[in-house]
Amino acid sequence: MQKVGFFKSIHVKFVVIYILLILLAMQIIGLYFARELEKTLTSNFTTSIKDRVNLVEFSVREELLKSRGEEDPTIEESLRDVVNGLSSEDILEIRVIDARFRILATSNNEKQTEVGQRSTDELVRRSISSKTIFENIKLDENRGKRVWVLASPIEFQGELLGTLYLESNIETVFEQMTEINRILAGGTAISLAITVILGILIAQTITRPISDMRRQAQAMAKGNFSRKVRVYGNDEIGQLAIAFNHLTNRLQEAQSTTEGERRKLASVLSNMTDGVIATDRKGRIILINDPALRLLRVSREMVLQRPIASVLGLEANYSFEDLIHMKDFLNLNFSTPERPYILRANFSVIQKETGFVNGLITVLHDNTEQEKIDMERREFVANVSHELRTPLTTMRSYLEALTDGAWQDTDLAPTFLDVTQTETERMIRLVNELLQLSKMDSRDYDLNEEIVEFNKFFNRIIDRFELSKSQHVHFVRIIPNEEYFVEIDTDKLTQVIDNIISNALKYSPDGGNIRFGVIVKDNLLQVMISDDGMGIPRENVERIFDRFYRVDRARARSMGGTGLGLAIAREMIQAHGGSIWAESEEGKGTTIFFTLPYELDGVGEWE
């Protein structure tokens, strides 16, 4: 059994606390007594001085208001007699200052030379300026003692005549307080000596059974539940010893049950795929399993005993109390510009039957893919709805006009029917492209592949567009003479190239160029189709292969685009084992590249 140090013993602590309580009580009483006595003595002192000042103030006012003849003494001489009459041991100096800050009289014989000069004392200036009584306690630097200073304005019928400045020796009050404090300190020392003796005797009657229970607790900590605590009496400590023995029996029973449950819980937590975090009632993390550490990408030492809101990055928006009452799950967004990363957090409160909250259980699940799928689904449904609603709205308007009699107008009816037919074809094309993408997503399609010479295949498609184009656009071919054989589904790859060339024609200005090129790079056949159109902003280039994405929606829709052409092209090229991408500079044009595996070692160059 480890021996308890002398100063750590409860016996010593009890005595020390007992002494400190007595000392604290005596200090509080002494401080209160000293403070109130000091206030009383100071108040009596200042009241006595003020009463005498009131008499002097009356006399000074009379002298200041008196009319003087040539034979009468001067006002300075009269005032000197008045202030000298008030001199005493506790009053050090009295001055009379007029409203222009000039000293008229002083009771200090050593300062008679200052009579007639301007007073520079700040208290005097404040008293004359505000017509208010000011008082203060300051240190006399010459004598090293405290003095009480009073500046009282002298008025007559609202007119300021001057002020009365007084310095009195208040040090005698503080000397009396020092003597009283010395007496209190002596009484406190005697009381403490008696308290120490009584404290030791009282502590012994309490600490003996507690020491026995301490030894029993140490034995229990080592797993020994057979030892019993000795009961010294039937008082509260005796009842505590009986309860302690009963607790020992209950703990022995509960230990075996708890150990079994702990093993089950550890097994469940370690084999879960979801992360689990448990906190105490203050929101500090006390348990976290390995999946949670992997999901949060932290170490166990970094998160234990830290607030859960801080670890989950929620401290700016949620407190621990908010998480306790959280009914729905929260999405924790740890995404970076390079990759998305979203966790779903569900919260469950650990609560006693009485309703007392013991802590919080948080279950983490990697929800990145699900969120991505949900977002794409919502965006897809919104885009499909929008693309279908636009032609349907147009068709309804024209059909309503025809129903209202426009069919009888030989000029309008063909135009209206032509618009309706165009919008119908647009919807059919959109549905067909959606079905094609759906098959690609489910891999429910077959490639009818055959080996063809790519340059001839590519030139035939370019020839077809060059013969049928209606606008003044120049086709520039940078295609080598070498033969490159590729294994492709000609129908599907024709659709890809058609979509790319159609987009280039749509966005190329009259007189512009569309360039076609083929080279071999990194053991792949790389195809280029470039235009001189409006170009694409840099931040949007990577998104043009997304479904329904269009940089200029209004213009693309007016040209009959569905926003699915490049998405289908990407799926087709990837199905052929290649890749597709775009490079663009806003205002200068766009270049679409795609690659295909080929079966001839040859290198061509184009610029």
C-alpha positions as CSV (number, residue, x, y, z in Angstrom):
1,M,0.0,0.0,0.0
2,Q,1.4,3.4,-1.0
3,K,2.0,5.7,1.9
4,V,0.3,9.1,1.9
5,G,2.7,12.0,2.3
6,F,2.3,14.2,5.4
7,F,1.1,17.3,3.6
8,K,-1.3,15.2,1.4
9,S,-2.9,13.5,4.4
10,I,-6.6,14.3,5.0
11,H,-5.8,14.8,8.6
12,V,-3.4,17.7,7.9
13,K,-5.8,19.0,5.2
14,F,-8.7,19.0,7.7
15,V,-6.7,20.9,10.2
16,V,-5.4,23.4,7.6
17,I,-8.9,23.9,6.2
18,Y,-10.3,24.4,9.7
19,I,-7.6,27.0,10.5
20,L,-8.1,28.7,7.1
21,L,-11.8,29.0,7.7
22,I,-11.3,30.5,11.1
23,L,-8.6,32.8,9.7
24,L,-10.9,33.8,6.8
25,A,-13.8,34.5,9.1
26,M,-11.6,36.7,11.3
27,Q,-10.1,38.5,8.4
28,I,-13.5,39.2,6.9
29,I,-14.7,40.5,10.3
30,G,-11.5,42.5,10.8
31,L,-11.5,44.0,7.3
32,Y,-15.2,44.9,7.6
33,F,-14.5,46.4,11.1
34,A,-11.4,48.3,10.0
35,R,-13.1,49.6,6.8
36,E,-16.2,50.8,8.6
37,L,-14.1,52.3,11.4
38,E,-11.9,54.0,8.9
39,K,-14.9,55.4,7.1
40,T,-16.4,56.6,10.5
41,L,-13.2,58.2,11.7
42,T,-12.6,59.9,8.3
43,S,-16.1,61.1,8.1
44,N,-16.0,62.5,11.6
45,F,-12.7,64.2,10.9
46,T,-13.9,65.8,7.6
47,T,-17.3,66.8,9.1
48,S,-15.5,68.6,12.0
49,I,-13.3,70.4,9.5
50,K,-16.2,71.3,7.2
51,D,-18.1,72.8,10.2
52,R,-15.2,75.1,11.0
53,V,-14.8,75.9,7.3
54,N,-18.4,77.0,7.1
55,L,-17.8,79.6,9.9
56,V,-14.6,80.8,8.1
57,E,-16.5,80.9,4.8
58,F,-19.1,83.2,6.3
59,S,-16.5,85.5,7.7
60,V,-14.6,85.6,4.4
61,R,-17.8,86.3,2.4
62,E,-18.5,89.3,4.7
63,E,-15.0,90.6,4.2
64,L,-15.2,90.2,0.4
65,L,-18.5,92.1,0.3
66,K,-17.6,94.8,2.8
67,S,-17.2,98.4,1.5
68,R,-13.8,99.8,2.5
69,G,-12.7,103.4,3.2
70,E,-9.2,104.8,3.0
71,E,-8.6,104.3,6.7
72,D,-9.9,100.7,6.8
73,P,-7.5,97.8,6.6
74,T,-7.0,96.2,3.2
75,I,-8.9,93.1,2.3
76,E,-5.7,91.0,2.5
77,E,-5.1,92.1,6.0
78,S,-8.7,91.4,7.0
79,L,-8.7,88.0,5.5
80,R,-5.3,87.1,7.1
81,D,-6.8,87.8,10.5
82,V,-9.8,85.6,9.6
83,V,-7.9,82.6,8.4
84,N,-5.3,82.8,11.2
85,G,-8.1,82.6,13.7
86,L,-8.9,79.0,12.4
87,S,-5.4,77.7,12.6
88,S,-5.1,74.5,14.8
89,E,-3.0,71.3,15.0
90,D,-5.2,69.4,12.5
91,I,-5.5,72.3,10.0
92,L,-2.2,72.9,8.2
93,E,-3.1,75.8,5.9
94,I,-6.1,77.9,4.8
95,R,-6.1,80.0,1.6
96,V,-8.5,82.5,0.2
97,I,-8.5,82.7,-3.6
98,D,-10.6,85.1,-5.6
99,A,-12.5,84.3,-8.8
100,R,-9.5,85.3,-10.9
101,F,-7.3,82.6,-9.2
102,R,-5.4,85.3,-7.2
103,I,-4.4,84.3,-3.6
104,L,-5.8,86.8,-1.2
105,A,-4.7,85.3,2.1
106,T,-3.0,82.2,3.6
107,S,-2.7,81.0,7.2
108,N,0.8,79.6,6.6
109,N,3.4,82.3,7.6
110,E,6.1,80.6,5.5
111,K,3.9,81.1,2.3
112,Q,3.0,84.8,2.8
113,T,5.1,85.7,-0.3
114,E,2.5,83.8,-2.4
115,V,-0.3,86.3,-1.5
116,G,-1.2,88.3,-4.6
117,Q,0.0,85.6,-7.0
118,R,-2.1,83.3,-9.2
119,S,-2.9,79.9,-7.8
120,T,-1.9,76.9,-9.9
121,D,-3.5,74.2,-7.9
122,E,-5.7,72.0,-10.1
123,L,-8.3,71.5,-7.4
124,V,-8.8,75.2,-7.0
125,R,-9.2,75.7,-10.7
126,R,-11.8,73.0,-10.9
127,S,-13.7,74.4,-7.9
128,I,-13.8,77.9,-9.4
129,S,-14.6,76.7,-12.9
130,S,-17.5,74.5,-11.9
131,K,-18.6,76.2,-8.7
132,T,-18.5,72.8,-6.9
133,I,-16.9,71.6,-3.7
134,F,-13.9,69.3,-4.3
135,E,-12.0,67.2,-1.8
136,N,-9.2,64.8,-2.0
137,I,-6.5,63.0,0.0
138,K,-2.9,63.5,-1.2
139,L,0.6,62.9,0.1
140,D,2.6,65.9,1.4
141,E,6.0,65.4,-0.2
142,N,7.8,67.6,2.3
143,R,6.5,65.8,5.4
144,G,5.8,62.4,3.8
145,K,2.3,62.3,5.4
146,R,-1.2,62.3,4.0
147,V,-3.3,65.5,4.0
148,W,-6.9,66.1,3.3
149,V,-7.5,68.9,0.8
150,L,-10.8,70.8,0.4
151,A,-11.7,73.5,-2.2
152,S,-15.1,75.1,-1.4
153,P,-16.4,77.9,-3.6
154,I,-17.7,81.2,-2.0
155,E,-20.8,82.5,-3.6
156,F,-23.2,85.3,-2.9
157,Q,-26.6,85.4,-4.7
158,G,-25.3,83.1,-7.4
159,E,-22.2,85.2,-8.0
160,L,-18.8,83.4,-7.5
161,L,-16.6,85.5,-5.1
162,G,-13.8,83.0,-4.9
163,T,-12.9,79.8,-3.2
164,L,-11.6,78.6,0.2
165,Y,-8.7,76.2,0.0
166,L,-7.8,74.1,3.0
167,E,-5.2,71.4,3.9
168,S,-5.7,69.4,7.1
169,N,-3.6,66.7,8.8
170,I,-5.6,63.5,8.3
171,E,-2.6,61.3,9.1
172,T,-3.7,61.1,12.7
173,V,-6.8,59.1,11.6
174,F,-4.6,56.6,9.8
175,E,-2.3,56.3,12.8
176,Q,-5.3,55.4,14.9
177,M,-6.3,52.7,12.4
178,T,-2.7,51.3,12.4
179,E,-2.9,50.8,16.2
180,I,-6.3,49.2,15.9
181,N,-5.1,46.8,13.2
182,R,-2.2,45.8,15.4
183,I,-4.5,44.9,18.2
184,L,-6.7,42.8,15.8
185,A,-3.6,40.9,14.5
186,G,-2.6,39.9,18.1
187,G,-6.1,38.6,18.8
188,T,-6.1,36.7,15.5
189,A,-2.8,35.0,16.4
190,I,-4.1,33.8,19.8
191,S,-7.3,32.5,18.1
192,L,-5.3,30.5,15.6
193,A,-3.2,28.8,18.2
194,I,-6.4,27.6,19.9
195,T,-7.9,26.6,16.6
196,V,-4.9,24.4,15.7
197,I,-5.2,22.4,18.9
198,L,-9.0,21.8,18.5
199,G,-8.6,21.0,14.8
200,I,-6.1,18.2,15.5
201,L,-8.4,16.6,18.0
202,I,-11.4,16.7,15.8
203,A,-9.6,15.5,12.7
204,Q,-8.4,12.3,14.5
205,T,-12.0,11.2,15.1
206,I,-12.8,11.5,11.4
207,T,-9.7,10.4,9.6
208,R,-9.2,7.0,11.3
209,P,-12.2,5.2,9.6
210,I,-11.5,7.1,6.4
211,S,-8.0,5.7,6.3
212,D,-9.4,2.2,6.7
213,M,-11.8,2.8,3.8
214,R,-8.9,4.1,1.7
215,R,-7.0,0.9,2.2
216,Q,-10.0,-1.1,1.2
217,A,-10.5,1.0,-1.9
218,Q,-6.9,0.4,-2.9
219,A,-7.4,-3.3,-2.5
220,M,-10.6,-3.1,-4.6
221,A,-8.6,-1.3,-7.3
222,K,-6.3,-4.3,-7.5
223,G,-9.3,-6.7,-7.9
224,N,-9.5,-7.8,-4.2
225,F,-13.2,-7.7,-3.2
226,S,-12.8,-10.0,-0.1
227,R,-11.6,-7.4,2.4
228,K,-14.2,-5.6,4.5
229,V,-14.0,-2.2,6.2
230,R,-14.1,-2.0,10.0
231,V,-17.2,-0.2,11.4
232,Y,-16.2,2.1,14.3
233,G,-19.6,3.3,15.3
234,N,-23.2,3.9,14.2
235,D,-22.7,7.6,13.2
236,E,-22.6,8.9,9.6
237,I,-19.0,7.5,9.1
238,G,-20.1,4.1,10.5
239,Q,-23.0,4.1,8.1
240,L,-20.6,5.0,5.3
241,A,-18.4,2.0,6.2
242,I,-21.5,-0.4,6.1
243,A,-22.5,1.1,2.7
244,F,-18.9,0.7,1.5
245,N,-18.9,-3.0,2.3
246,H,-22.3,-3.4,0.5
247,L,-20.8,-1.6,-2.5
248,T,-17.9,-4.0,-2.5
249,N,-20.3,-6.9,-3.0
250,R,-22.2,-5.2,-5.7
251,L,-19.1,-4.2,-7.6
252,Q,-17.8,-7.7,-7.6
253,E,-21.0,-8.8,-9.3
254,A,-21.1,-5.9,-11.8
255,Q,-17.4,-6.3,-12.7
256,S,-17.9,-9.7,-14.4
257,T,-21.0,-8.5,-16.3
258,T,-19.3,-5.3,-17.4
259,E,-16.2,-7.1,-18.7
260,G,-18.4,-9.3,-20.9
261,E,-20.3,-6.4,-22.3
262,R,-17.1,-4.5,-22.9
263,R,-15.7,-7.3,-25.0
264,K,-18.9,-7.4,-27.0
265,L,-18.8,-3.6,-27.6
266,A,-15.1,-3.6,-28.6
267,S,-15.8,-6.3,-31.1
268,V,-18.8,-4.5,-32.6
269,L,-16.9,-1.2,-32.9
270,S,-13.8,-2.6,-34.4
271,N,-15.8,-4.6,-37.1
272,M,-18.1,-1.7,-38.1
273,T,-17.6,-0.1,-41.5
274,D,-19.1,3.2,-40.2
275,G,-17.2,5.5,-37.9
276,V,-18.5,5.8,-34.3
277,I,-17.6,8.6,-31.9
278,A,-18.7,8.9,-28.2
279,T,-18.5,11.9,-26.0
280,D,-18.9,12.8,-22.4
281,R,-21.6,15.1,-21.1
282,K,-19.5,18.1,-21.9
283,G,-19.0,17.1,-25.5
284,R,-15.4,15.9,-25.2
285,I,-14.6,12.8,-27.3
286,I,-13.9,9.8,-25.0
287,L,-14.1,7.0,-27.6
288,I,-13.5,6.7,-31.4
289,N,-13.2,3.6,-33.5
290,D,-10.7,3.0,-36.3
291,P,-13.2,3.6,-39.2
292,A,-14.0,7.0,-37.8
293,L,-10.2,7.9,-37.6
294,R,-9.9,6.8,-41.2
295,L,-12.9,8.8,-42.3
296,L,-11.7,12.0,-40.5
297,R,-8.1,11.3,-41.4
298,V,-6.8,12.0,-37.9
299,S,-4.9,10.2,-35.2
300,R,-6.5,9.1,-32.0
301,E,-4.2,11.3,-29.9
302,M,-5.4,14.4,-31.9
303,V,-9.1,14.0,-31.1
304,L,-9.4,12.4,-27.7
305,Q,-10.7,14.9,-25.1
306,R,-11.3,17.5,-27.8
307,P,-14.8,19.0,-28.4
308,I,-16.7,17.0,-31.0
309,A,-18.0,20.1,-32.7
310,S,-14.4,21.2,-33.3
311,V,-13.3,17.8,-34.6
312,L,-16.2,17.7,-37.0
313,G,-15.6,21.3,-38.1
314,L,-19.0,22.5,-36.9
315,E,-18.0,24.9,-34.1
316,A,-18.8,27.9,-36.3
317,N,-22.5,26.9,-36.7
318,Y,-23.3,24.4,-34.0
319,S,-22.7,24.1,-30.3
320,F,-22.7,20.8,-28.4
321,E,-26.2,21.6,-27.1
322,D,-27.4,22.1,-30.8
323,L,-26.0,18.6,-31.7
324,I,-27.8,17.0,-28.7
325,H,-31.1,18.3,-30.1
326,M,-30.2,17.5,-33.7
327,K,-32.9,15.2,-35.2
328,D,-31.7,15.0,-38.8
329,F,-28.4,14.0,-40.1
330,L,-25.7,16.6,-41.1
331,N,-23.5,16.5,-44.2
332,L,-19.9,17.3,-43.3
333,N,-18.2,18.8,-46.4
334,F,-14.5,18.1,-46.4
335,S,-14.2,18.6,-50.1
336,T,-11.2,20.2,-51.8
337,P,-10.9,21.7,-55.3
338,E,-9.3,18.5,-56.4
339,R,-11.8,16.0,-55.1
340,P,-15.2,15.9,-53.3
341,Y,-15.4,14.4,-49.8
342,I,-18.7,14.4,-47.9
343,L,-19.5,12.5,-44.7
344,R,-22.9,12.0,-43.2
345,A,-23.2,12.4,-39.4
346,N,-26.1,11.0,-37.4
347,F,-26.4,12.0,-33.8
348,S,-27.9,10.0,-30.9
349,V,-28.0,11.2,-27.3
350,I,-26.9,9.0,-24.4
351,Q,-29.5,9.7,-21.8
352,K,-30.5,8.3,-18.4
353,E,-34.0,7.4,-17.5
354,T,-34.3,10.7,-15.6
355,G,-33.5,12.6,-18.7
356,F,-30.0,13.5,-17.7
357,V,-27.7,13.7,-20.7
358,N,-24.5,11.6,-20.3
359,G,-23.0,12.2,-23.7
360,L,-23.5,11.9,-27.5
361,I,-23.0,9.1,-30.0
362,T,-22.1,10.1,-33.6
363,V,-22.1,7.7,-36.5
364,L,-20.1,8.8,-39.6
365,H,-20.7,7.4,-43.1
366,D,-18.9,8.2,-46.3
367,N,-21.6,9.8,-48.4
368,T,-19.5,11.3,-51.2
369,E,-20.7,9.0,-53.9
370,Q,-24.3,9.1,-52.8
371,E,-24.3,12.9,-52.7
372,K,-22.7,13.0,-56.2
373,I,-25.3,10.7,-57.6
374,D,-28.1,12.6,-56.0
375,M,-26.8,15.9,-57.3
376,E,-26.4,14.5,-60.8
377,R,-29.9,13.0,-60.7
378,R,-31.5,16.3,-59.6
379,E,-29.5,18.2,-62.2
380,F,-30.4,15.6,-64.9
381,V,-34.1,15.6,-64.1
382,A,-34.2,19.4,-64.0
383,N,-32.4,19.6,-67.4
384,V,-34.6,17.0,-69.1
385,S,-37.7,18.7,-67.7
386,H,-36.5,22.1,-69.1
387,E,-35.5,20.7,-72.5
388,L,-38.8,19.0,-72.9
389,R,-40.9,21.9,-71.6
390,T,-39.4,24.4,-74.1
391,P,-40.5,22.7,-77.3
392,L,-43.8,21.6,-75.8
393,T,-44.6,25.2,-74.8
394,T,-43.7,26.3,-78.4
395,M,-45.9,23.6,-79.9
396,R,-48.8,24.4,-77.7
397,S,-48.7,28.0,-78.6
398,Y,-48.7,27.4,-82.3
399,L,-51.3,24.6,-82.1
400,E,-53.6,26.9,-80.1
401,A,-53.2,29.5,-82.8
402,L,-54.0,27.0,-85.4
403,T,-57.1,25.8,-83.4
404,D,-58.2,29.5,-83.1
405,G,-58.4,29.7,-86.9
406,A,-54.8,30.3,-88.1
407,W,-55.1,27.1,-90.2
408,Q,-57.3,29.0,-92.6
409,D,-54.5,31.6,-93.2
410,T,-52.5,30.2,-96.2
411,D,-49.5,32.3,-95.2
412,L,-49.3,31.5,-91.5
413,A,-50.5,27.9,-91.4
414,P,-47.5,26.4,-93.2
415,T,-45.1,28.3,-91.1
416,F,-46.9,27.3,-87.8
417,L,-46.9,23.6,-88.9
418,D,-43.3,23.8,-89.9
419,V,-42.3,25.2,-86.4
420,T,-44.4,22.4,-84.8
421,Q,-42.7,19.8,-86.9
422,T,-39.3,21.2,-86.1
423,E,-40.0,21.2,-82.3
424,T,-41.4,17.6,-82.6
425,E,-38.2,16.4,-84.3
426,R,-36.2,18.2,-81.7
427,M,-38.0,16.3,-78.9
428,I,-37.6,13.0,-80.8
429,R,-33.9,13.7,-81.2
430,L,-33.6,14.6,-77.5
431,V,-35.4,11.4,-76.4
432,N,-33.3,9.3,-78.8
433,E,-30.1,10.8,-77.4
434,L,-31.3,10.2,-73.8
435,L,-32.0,6.5,-74.7
436,Q,-28.6,6.2,-76.2
437,L,-26.9,7.6,-73.1
438,S,-29.1,5.3,-70.9
439,K,-27.8,2.3,-72.9
440,M,-24.3,3.5,-72.5
441,D,-24.7,3.9,-68.8
442,S,-26.0,0.4,-68.4
443,R,-23.4,-0.9,-71.0
444,D,-26.5,-2.3,-72.9
445,Y,-25.0,-1.8,-76.3
446,D,-22.8,-3.6,-78.8
447,L,-20.0,-2.1,-80.9
448,N,-20.0,-3.4,-84.4
449,E,-16.3,-2.9,-84.9
450,E,-14.4,-3.3,-88.1
451,I,-10.9,-2.3,-89.2
452,V,-10.9,0.8,-91.4
453,E,-8.2,3.2,-92.6
454,F,-8.9,6.2,-90.5
455,N,-7.6,9.0,-92.8
456,K,-10.0,7.9,-95.6
457,F,-12.8,7.5,-93.1
458,F,-12.1,11.0,-91.7
459,N,-11.8,12.6,-95.1
460,R,-15.2,11.2,-96.3
461,I,-17.0,12.8,-93.3
462,I,-15.2,16.1,-93.9
463,D,-16.1,16.0,-97.6
464,R,-19.8,15.5,-96.8
465,F,-19.8,18.6,-94.6
466,E,-17.8,20.6,-97.0
467,L,-20.2,19.9,-99.8
468,S,-23.3,20.6,-97.7
469,K,-22.2,23.7,-95.7
470,S,-24.2,26.8,-96.4
471,Q,-22.0,29.5,-94.7
472,H,-18.7,30.8,-95.9
473,V,-16.3,28.8,-93.8
474,H,-13.0,27.4,-95.0
475,F,-12.0,23.8,-94.2
476,V,-8.2,23.3,-93.6
477,R,-7.0,19.8,-93.5
478,I,-3.7,18.8,-91.9
479,I,-3.9,15.1,-92.4
480,P,-0.8,13.0,-93.2
481,N,-0.6,10.6,-96.2
482,E,0.3,7.6,-94.0
483,E,-2.3,5.0,-93.4
484,Y,-3.6,4.4,-89.9
485,F,-5.8,1.4,-89.3
486,V,-8.3,1.5,-86.4
487,E,-10.9,-0.9,-85.2
488,I,-14.1,1.1,-84.7
489,D,-17.8,1.1,-84.9
490,T,-18.1,3.4,-88.0
491,D,-21.7,4.4,-87.3
492,K,-21.0,5.5,-83.7
493,L,-17.7,7.2,-84.5
494,T,-19.3,9.0,-87.5
495,Q,-21.9,10.3,-85.0
496,V,-19.1,11.6,-82.7
497,I,-17.3,13.4,-85.5
498,D,-20.6,14.8,-86.9
499,N,-21.5,16.3,-83.5
500,I,-18.0,17.9,-83.2
501,I,-18.0,19.3,-86.8
502,S,-21.7,20.5,-86.4
503,N,-20.7,22.5,-83.2
504,A,-17.7,24.0,-85.0
505,L,-19.9,25.1,-87.9
506,K,-22.6,26.6,-85.6
507,Y,-20.1,28.7,-83.7
508,S,-17.7,29.7,-86.5
509,P,-18.1,33.2,-88.1
510,D,-18.4,33.7,-91.8
511,G,-15.0,33.7,-93.3
512,G,-13.5,31.6,-90.5
513,N,-11.5,28.4,-90.7
514,I,-12.2,24.9,-89.4
515,R,-9.0,22.9,-89.1
516,F,-8.7,19.1,-89.1
517,G,-5.6,17.3,-88.1
518,V,-4.3,13.8,-87.3
519,I,-1.0,12.9,-85.5
520,V,0.4,10.0,-83.6
521,K,1.3,10.8,-80.0
522,D,2.0,8.5,-77.1
523,N,1.3,5.4,-79.2
524,L,-2.3,6.7,-79.9
525,L,-3.9,8.3,-82.9
526,Q,-4.8,11.9,-81.9
527,V,-7.5,13.7,-83.9
528,M,-8.0,17.5,-83.8
529,I,-11.0,19.6,-84.9
530,S,-10.5,23.3,-84.4
531,D,-12.7,26.4,-85.1
532,D,-12.4,30.2,-84.9
533,G,-15.6,30.7,-83.0
534,M,-16.3,32.7,-79.8
535,G,-14.4,30.2,-77.6
536,I,-15.2,29.0,-74.1
537,P,-14.2,30.7,-70.8
538,R,-11.3,28.8,-69.1
539,E,-13.4,27.8,-66.0
540,N,-16.1,26.2,-68.2
541,V,-13.9,24.1,-70.6
542,E,-13.8,21.0,-68.5
543,R,-17.7,21.0,-68.1
544,I,-18.6,21.0,-71.8
545,F,-18.7,17.2,-71.9
546,D,-21.3,17.1,-69.0
547,R,-24.8,16.3,-70.0
548,F,-27.0,19.3,-70.8
549,Y,-24.2,21.7,-70.1
550,R,-23.9,24.6,-72.5
551,V,-21.9,27.8,-72.0
552,D,-24.4,30.0,-73.9
553,R,-27.7,28.3,-73.2
554,A,-29.8,30.8,-75.2
555,R,-27.7,30.6,-78.3
556,A,-27.3,26.9,-78.2
557,R,-31.0,26.3,-77.8
558,S,-31.8,28.7,-80.7
559,M,-29.5,26.6,-82.9
560,G,-31.3,23.4,-82.0
561,G,-28.7,22.0,-79.5
562,T,-29.7,19.6,-76.8
563,G,-26.5,19.7,-74.7
564,L,-26.0,15.9,-75.1
565,G,-23.8,15.8,-78.2
566,L,-20.5,16.1,-76.5
567,A,-21.6,13.9,-73.6
568,I,-22.4,11.1,-76.2
569,A,-19.1,11.7,-77.9
570,R,-17.2,11.2,-74.6
571,E,-19.1,7.9,-73.9
572,M,-18.4,6.7,-77.5
573,I,-14.7,7.5,-77.5
574,Q,-14.2,6.0,-74.1
575,A,-16.0,2.8,-75.3
576,H,-13.4,2.7,-78.1
577,G,-10.6,2.8,-75.6
578,G,-9.7,6.5,-76.2
579,S,-10.2,9.8,-74.5
580,I,-11.6,13.2,-75.5
581,W,-10.9,16.7,-74.2
582,A,-11.1,20.4,-75.3
583,E,-8.8,23.4,-75.4
584,S,-10.2,26.9,-75.8
585,E,-9.4,30.6,-75.6
586,E,-12.3,33.0,-75.2
587,G,-12.8,35.1,-78.4
588,K,-10.3,33.0,-80.5
589,G,-11.9,29.6,-80.9
590,T,-12.1,26.0,-79.5
591,T,-10.2,22.8,-80.3
592,I,-11.6,19.3,-79.6
593,F,-9.1,16.5,-79.3
594,F,-9.8,12.7,-79.1
595,T,-7.5,9.7,-79.3
596,L,-8.0,6.2,-80.6
597,P,-5.8,3.0,-80.6
598,Y,-4.3,2.3,-84.0
599,E,-2.4,-0.5,-85.6
600,L,0.4,1.1,-87.6
601,D,3.6,2.6,-86.3
602,G,3.8,5.9,-88.1
603,V,4.1,9.5,-87.0
604,G,2.6,12.5,-88.6
605,E,2.9,16.2,-87.6
606,W,0.6,19.1,-87.9
607,E,0.7,22.6,-86.5
